[in-house]
Amino acid sequence: MISLAAFIRSLGYSCRVEHPIGDSDVLHITIGLKAGFGELGRHGSIINPKLGPLFRMGSIITDMPLQTDKPIDAGIAKFCDNCRACRLYYPANAIPDERSAAAGKDHLGNDRYMVDTAKRFPYFAKHNYCSICLPVCVYNHKEWARDFEGFETKLWHEIITEEPPPPVYPAGYKNI
């Protein structure tokens, strides 16, 4: 992203990089959905048709005139309606079975899934991570993504969710 921003500036346009981790002034998921990067999964993250959900998305904000893309319908929302892998494997029980009208609409006009953050954050704080739903997403495994059209599915892979190692603090750091 830094190199792309430098190139845009070399063409005479202003821009700023919005990193995927840390402070950001933009909602990367919303921008990604509107730009056609993927569809919203049951777990609340974007699922890209080729990359699945395992990526970090940043943004470059610029005044450069660009042609805009449109949201896509690659069948991922329908796939998520049938698949419950993230729901089944997520230990905090925060991912719902059904869509909720109270959660608003996704980029395709479907009711969204409302992830229960009141259940999610305590698990995140205790384990120092919260991303089990992404590697277990069946959309990571392209040969499995056809199975909800009536074809026999393959066996599930084994997911090991061990306790993370204790955090390592720099010398002199006082853990509160």
Rosetta blueprint (number, residue, H / E / L):
1 M L
2 I H
3 S H
4 L H
5 A H
6 A H
7 F H
8 I H
9 R H
10 S H
11 L L
12 G L
13 Y L
14 S L
15 C E
16 R E
17 V E
18 E E
19 H L
20 P L
21 I L
22 G L
23 D L
24 S L
25 D L
26 V L
27 L L
28 H H
29 I H
30 T H
31 I H
32 G H
33 L H
34 K H
35 A L
36 G L
37 F L
38 G L
39 E E
40 L E
41 G L
42 R L
43 H L
44 G L
45 S L
46 I E
47 I E
48 N E
49 P L
50 K L
51 L L
52 G E
53 P L
54 L L
55 F L
56 R L
57 M L
58 G L
59 S E
60 I E
61 I E
62 T E
63 D L
64 M L
65 P L
66 L L
67 Q L
68 T L
69 D L
70 K L
71 P L
72 I L
73 D L
74 A L
75 G L
76 I H
77 A H
78 K H
79 F H
80 C H
81 D H
82 N H
83 C L
84 R L
85 A H
86 C H
87 R H
88 L H
89 Y H
90 Y L
91 P L
92 A L
93 N L
94 A L
95 I L
96 P L
97 D L
98 E L
99 R L
100 S E
101 A E
102 A E
103 A E
104 G E
105 K E
106 D L
107 H L
108 L L
109 G L
110 N L
111 D E
112 R E
113 Y L
114 M L
115 V L
116 D L
117 T H
118 A H
119 K H
120 R H
121 F H
122 P H
123 Y H
124 F H
125 A H
126 K H
127 H H
128 N L
129 Y L
130 C L
131 S L
132 I L
133 C L
134 L L
135 P L
136 V L
137 C L
138 V H
139 Y H
140 N H
141 H L
142 K H
143 E H
144 W H
145 A L
146 R L
147 D H
148 F H
149 E H
150 G L
151 F L
152 E L
153 T L
154 K L
155 L L
156 W L
157 H L
158 E L
159 I L
160 I L
161 T L
162 E L
163 E L
164 P L
165 P L
166 P L
167 P L
168 V L
169 Y L
170 P L
171 A L
172 G L
173 Y L
174 K L
175 N L
176 I L
